[in-house]
Amino acid sequence: MKITSYGAAREVTGSRHLVEINGKKILFDCGMVQSRREESADRNSKLPFSVRDIDAVVLSHAHIDHSGTLPVLAKNGYDGIVYCTPATRDLCAIMLMDSSHIQQKDAEWLSKKNQSFVAPAYDDGDVHNIMKKFVGIPFDLPFQVLPGITLTFKEAGHVLGSAMCQVEFEENGRPRKYLFSGDIGRKNMAILRDPWEPTDADIVMMESTYGNREHDPIETLDDELAEIVNETHKKKGKLIVPSFALERAQEFVFALKRLEIKKRIPHLPVYVDSPLTVNITEVFRLHADSFDDEIRAVMEDSGDPFELNQISYIRSAWASKELNDKEDPCIIISAAGMCEHGRILHHLKNNIEDERNTVLIIGFQAKHTLGRKIVEREQEVKIFGVKHQLLAEVKVLNSLSAHAGRSDLLDFAEKLKDRAEKFILVHGEDESLNALKEEMEKMGCKEVIIQERGKPVEG
């Protein structure tokens, strides 16, 4: 067995892991790199391996940093199957097409502004071609991904449809088990079931996004959010919320729903200004079988968990532009989560120079992104190439993160350490990777490797 990572190795985007088992090659994830524009464009359009050598693709979940360059496979002639859960398939049908449109619009805008042209990595036709290859497999149903190789999707609890991938095979006459964690979710989140807890695997590839820090307790979310909403309302300001369209936006709206039911926040107009988020919320409604007991209880008592007294789900561009003229306090939730593209850029441009307003960050912000610069409260930030003073208040809610925190990651490793011969750490920045590796070695994990991009690891 040999594992080579071509992304999400000492970084948190671009998940691509090529696993070779008994002469067969399986690609786990094919995600988009989200970093500096030129580097990202190059890595997203050019695949560092031969597509025709890949026998199968396994997708852990629909986030663009895990799925976003799947159409590049089709563009380069991939003719195999993409295995994932049914919810992930439904989400990708929406999210990959949205990604194609964003790339096209970005390219057009850069051309008009006479800036360096970045060609889209793929077009709508490539998205259609790769979606024809998708096969949805339910959780907990073992299936033969290739002859002699059995795969089972297990609940990861990270986003709707997200899966850990358990792979079983024989090597040199003895049974072997490989576990790809994908992105590990958190326990006690409000919408999804808790992550599956594995107890045995020979080789474990696991994420480490928050390997060096904990999240604020989920139980504090409602109190913190109520305080932020009320403070912004008192200042007669707007609450601008950059949000990932998948999971984070739905979690946030559901949190507002709980506060509204308990009358802890004033009646404010809430605008979900993202066609992608609107479409994804519809997919959530189709997959209520993935919901946990908490949200089911709210549904029984108060109806649709994603509807509020004054909520507008906005698709059209003209309705989005109308928000610029609204002066009364309101909440605007818009994509993209790291503030690198999409409608959120217009809302930030129009609102960050007003001290009455609040920018609320509710997700991880990778290095070099506008979101990270806002979190670090740089005095000036560039939006559409123009410098703007960051005068709005900046708040960060860590309790909404869909990633396992440090203690959850260590608990995950603890349950596997007695059997696991090797842990391979991916999907993390250096500080997180080093801290997690050190602690895992202290707790008795046999071998802990920080994966290097393009460097094979023997299993």
Residue pairs with C-beta under 8 A, 6 or more apart in sequence:
1 19
1 20
1 21
1 171
1 176
1 178
1 203
1 458
1 459
2 19
2 20
2 456
2 457
2 458
2 459
3 17
3 18
3 19
3 20
3 203
3 205
3 424
3 451
3 456
3 457
3 459
4 17
4 18
4 20
4 49
4 454
4 455
4 456
4 457
5 16
5 17
5 18
5 426
5 451
5 452
5 453
5 454
5 455
6 14
6 16
6 17
6 18
6 47
6 48
6 49
6 453
6 454
7 13
7 14
7 15
7 16
7 29
7 31
7 33
7 43
7 453
8 14
8 15
8 16
8 17
8 29
8 31
8 65
8 426
8 427
9 426
9 451
9 452
9 453
9 454
10 428
10 429
10 430
10 433
10 450
10 451
10 452
10 453
11 33
11 35
11 366
11 427
11 429
11 453
12 65
12 209
12 364
12 366
12 427
12 428
12 429
13 31
13 32
13 33
13 34
13 35
13 65
13 366
14 31
14 32
14 33
14 34
14 43
14 44
14 65
14 69
15 28
15 29
15 30
15 31
15 60
15 65
15 66
15 426
15 427
16 27
16 28
16 29
16 30
16 31
16 69
17 27
17 28
17 29
17 180
17 205
17 426
18 25
18 26
18 27
18 28
18 49
18 54
19 25
19 26
19 27
19 28
19 167
19 178
19 180
20 26
21 146
21 149
21 167
21 169
21 171
21 178
22 148
22 149
22 169
22 171
24 55
24 56
24 146
24 147
24 149
25 53
25 54
25 55
26 54
26 55
26 56
26 57
26 58
26 145
26 146
26 149
26 167
27 49
27 54
27 56
27 57
27 58
27 73
28 57
28 58
28 59
28 60
28 165
28 180
28 205
29 58
29 59
29 60
29 66
29 67
29 182
30 57
30 59
30 66
30 67
30 68
30 69
30 70
30 72
30 73
31 63
31 64
31 65
31 66
31 67
31 68
31 69
32 40
32 44
32 64
32 65
32 67
32 68
32 69
32 99
32 121
33 39
33 40
33 43
33 44
33 65
34 40
34 64
34 65
34 338
34 340
34 366
34 369
35 366
35 367
35 368
35 369
36 368
37 116
37 118
38 116
38 118
41 118
41 119
41 121
44 68
44 69
44 72
44 121
45 72
45 119
45 121
47 69
47 72
47 73
47 76
48 454
51 73
51 76
51 77
51 78
52 77
52 78
54 73
54 78
54 80
55 80
55 146
56 80
56 81
56 83
56 145
56 146
57 70
57 73
57 78
57 80
57 81
57 82
57 83
57 133
58 82
58 83
58 84
58 145
58 151
58 165
58 180
59 66
59 67
59 70
59 82
59 83
59 84
59 88
59 92
60 66
60 84
60 156
60 162
60 163
60 164
60 165
60 180
60 182
60 183
61 67
61 84
61 88
61 156
61 158
61 159
61 161
61 162
61 163
61 182
61 183
62 84
62 87
62 88
62 91
62 92
62 95
62 159
62 160
62 161
62 162
62 246
63 159
63 183
63 244
63 246
64 95
64 99
66 182
66 183
67 88
67 92
67 95
67 96
68 95
68 96
68 99
69 121
69 122
70 82
70 92
70 96
70 130
71 96
71 100
71 121
71 122
71 126
71 127
71 129
71 130
72 121
72 122
72 126
73 130
74 122
74 126
74 129
74 130
74 133
75 122
75 126
75 129
78 130
78 133
79 133
80 133
81 133
81 134
81 135
82 130
82 133
82 134
82 135
83 135
83 137
83 143
83 145
83 151
84 92
84 134
84 135
84 136
84 137
84 153
84 161
84 163
85 136
85 137
85 138
85 139
85 153
85 161
85 162
85 163
86 136
86 137
86 138
86 161
86 287
87 136
87 160
87 161
87 283
87 287
87 290
88 136
88 160
88 161
88 162
88 163
89 134
89 135
89 136
89 161
90 136
90 161
90 283
90 286
90 287
91 160
91 161
91 246
91 280
91 283
92 131
92 134
93 131
93 134
94 276
94 279
94 280
94 283
95 245
95 246
95 276
95 280
96 127
96 130
96 131
97 124
97 127
98 245
98 275
98 276
99 127
100 120
100 122
100 123
100 124
100 126
100 127
101 124
102 341
102 342
103 120
103 121
103 122
104 120
104 123
106 118
106 120
106 341
107 117
107 118
107 119
107 120
109 384
110 116
110 117
110 118
111 117
113 385
115 385
137 143
137 153
138 153
139 153
139 154
139 155
139 163
140 152
140 153
140 154
141 152
141 153
142 150
142 151
142 152
142 168
143 150
143 151
143 152
144 150
144 151
145 151
145 167
148 169
148 170
149 167
149 168
149 169
150 167
150 168
150 169
151 165
151 166
151 167
151 168
152 165
152 166
152 168
153 163
153 164
153 165
153 166
154 163
154 164
154 165
154 166
154 196
154 198
155 162
155 163
155 164
155 192
155 193
155 194
155 195
155 196
156 162
156 163
156 164
156 181
156 182
156 183
156 184
156 185
156 195
156 196
157 184
157 185
157 186
157 187
157 189
157 192
157 193
157 194
157 195
157 196
158 182
158 183
158 184
158 185
158 192
158 195
158 247
158 402
158 403
159 183
159 185
159 192
159 246
159 247
159 402
160 191
160 192
160 246
160 247
160 283
160 284
160 287
160 290
161 287
161 290
162 182
162 183
162 185
163 182
164 179
164 180
164 181
164 182
164 184
164 195
164 196
164 198
165 179
165 180
165 182
166 177
166 178
166 179
166 198
166 201
167 177
167 178
167 179
167 180
168 175
168 176
168 177
169 175
169 176
169 178
170 176
176 202
176 203
176 459
177 200
177 201
177 202
177 203
178 201
178 202
178 203
178 204
178 205
178 459
179 198
179 201
179 203
179 204
179 205
179 206
179 416
180 205
181 204
181 205
181 206
181 207
181 412
182 207
183 207
183 209
183 402
183 403
183 427
184 195
184 206
184 207
184 403
184 404
184 408
184 409
184 412
185 192
185 194
185 195
185 402
185 403
185 404
186 195
186 215
186 218
186 401
186 402
186 403
186 404
186 405
186 408
187 194
187 195
187 408
188 194
188 218
188 219
189 218
189 251
189 292
189 402
190 218
190 251
190 254
190 255
190 258
190 292
190 294
190 295
191 247
191 250
191 251
191 254
191 284
191 291
191 292
191 294
191 295
191 305
192 247
192 290
192 291
192 292
193 290
193 291
193 292
194 292
195 404
197 412
197 415
198 412
198 415
198 416
199 415
199 416
199 419
200 416
200 419
201 416
201 419
201 420
202 419
202 420
202 421
202 422
202 459
203 420
203 421
203 422
203 424
203 459
204 413
204 416
204 420
204 422
204 423
204 424
205 423
205 424
205 426
205 451
206 409
206 412
206 413
206 423
206 424
206 425
206 426
207 403
207 404
207 409
207 425
207 426
207 427
207 428
208 409
208 425
208 426
208 427
208 428
208 432
208 433
208 436
209 364
209 403
209 404
209 427
209 428
209 432
210 401
210 403
210 404
210 405
210 406
210 409
210 432
211 406
211 409
211 425
211 428
211 432
211 433
211 435
211 436
211 437
211 439
212 406
212 431
212 432
212 434
212 435
212 436
213 405
213 406
213 432
214 405
214 406
214 407
215 398
215 399
215 401
215 405
216 224
216 397
216 398
216 399
217 399
218 399
220 399
221 255
221 397
221 399
221 400
222 255
222 258
222 259
222 264
224 397
224 399
225 255
225 256
225 259
225 397
226 259
226 264
226 265
228 239
228 358
228 360
228 395
228 397
229 239
229 256
229 259
229 265
229 266
229 268
229 331
230 265
230 266
231 358
232 238
232 239
232 329
232 356
232 357
232 358
232 393
233 265
233 266
233 268
233 329
235 355
235 356
236 328
236 329
236 356
237 329
237 354
237 355
237 356
237 357
237 358
237 392
238 326
238 329
238 330
238 331
238 332
238 351
238 354
238 356
238 357
238 358
239 329
239 330
239 331
239 332
239 357
239 358
239 360
240 332
240 334
240 344
240 347
240 348
240 351
240 352
240 357
240 358
240 359
240 360
240 392
241 252
241 331
241 332
241 333
241 334
241 359
241 360
241 362
242 334
242 335
242 336
242 337
242 338
242 339
242 344
242 348
242 359
242 361
242 362
242 363
242 371
243 249
243 252
243 274
243 277
243 333
243 334
243 335
243 337
243 344
243 362
243 363
244 335
244 336
244 337
244 363
245 274
245 276
245 277
245 280
245 335
245 336
245 337
246 280
247 402
248 337
248 362
248 363
248 400
248 402
249 272
249 274
249 277
249 280
249 281
249 333
249 335
250 280
250 281
250 284
250 306
251 400
251 402
252 333
252 362
252 400
253 270
253 272
253 281
253 305
253 306
253 308
253 311
253 333
254 295
254 298
254 305
254 306
255 400
256 265
256 270
256 308
256 331
257 298
257 302
257 305
257 306
257 307
257 308
258 298
259 265
260 267
260 308
260 309
261 298
261 302
267 309
267 310
268 310
268 329
268 330
268 331
269 310
269 311
269 312
269 326
269 328
269 330
269 331
270 308
270 310
270 311
270 312
270 330
270 331
270 333
271 311
271 312
271 314
271 323
271 330
271 331
271 332
271 333
272 278
272 281
272 311
272 312
272 313
272 314
272 333
272 334
273 314
273 319
273 320
273 323
273 332
273 333
273 334
273 343
273 347
274 314
274 333
274 334
274 335
274 342
274 343
275 314
275 315
276 335
277 313
277 333
277 334
277 335
278 313
278 314
278 315
281 306
281 313
284 306
285 304
285 306
288 296
288 299
291 299
295 305
298 305
299 305
312 319
314 320
314 323
320 343
320 346
321 346
323 330
323 332
323 347
324 346
324 350
332 347
334 342
334 343
334 344
334 347
335 342
335 343
335 344
336 342
336 344
337 362
337 363
337 371
338 363
338 364
338 365
338 366
338 369
338 370
338 371
338 372
339 345
339 348
339 365
339 369
339 370
339 371
339 374
340 369
340 370
340 371
345 370
345 383
345 384
348 359
348 370
348 374
348 383
348 388
349 383
349 384
349 386
349 388
351 357
351 359
351 392
352 359
352 374
352 381
352 383
352 388
352 389
352 390
352 391
352 392
353 388
353 389
353 390
353 391
353 392
354 391
354 392
355 391
355 392
355 393
356 392
357 392
357 393
358 392
358 393
358 394
358 395
359 374
359 392
359 393
359 394
359 395
360 395
360 396
360 397
361 371
361 374
361 375
361 394
361 395
361 396
361 397
362 396
362 397
362 400
363 371
363 400
363 401
364 401
364 403
365 371
365 372
365 374
365 375
366 372
367 429
370 381
370 382
370 383
373 381
374 381
374 390
374 394
375 394
375 396
377 390
377 394
378 390
379 389
379 390
380 387
380 388
380 389
380 390
381 387
381 388
381 390
382 388
404 412
406 435
406 436
406 439
409 436
410 436
410 439
410 440
410 443
413 423
413 440
413 443
413 445
414 443
416 423
417 440
417 443
417 444
417 445
417 446
420 445
420 446
421 446
421 447
422 446
422 447
422 448
422 449
422 457
422 459
423 440
423 445
423 447
423 448
423 449
424 449
424 451
424 457
425 433
425 436
425 437
425 448
425 449
425 450
425 451
426 451
428 436
433 450
434 450
437 448
437 450
440 448
441 448
449 457
451 457
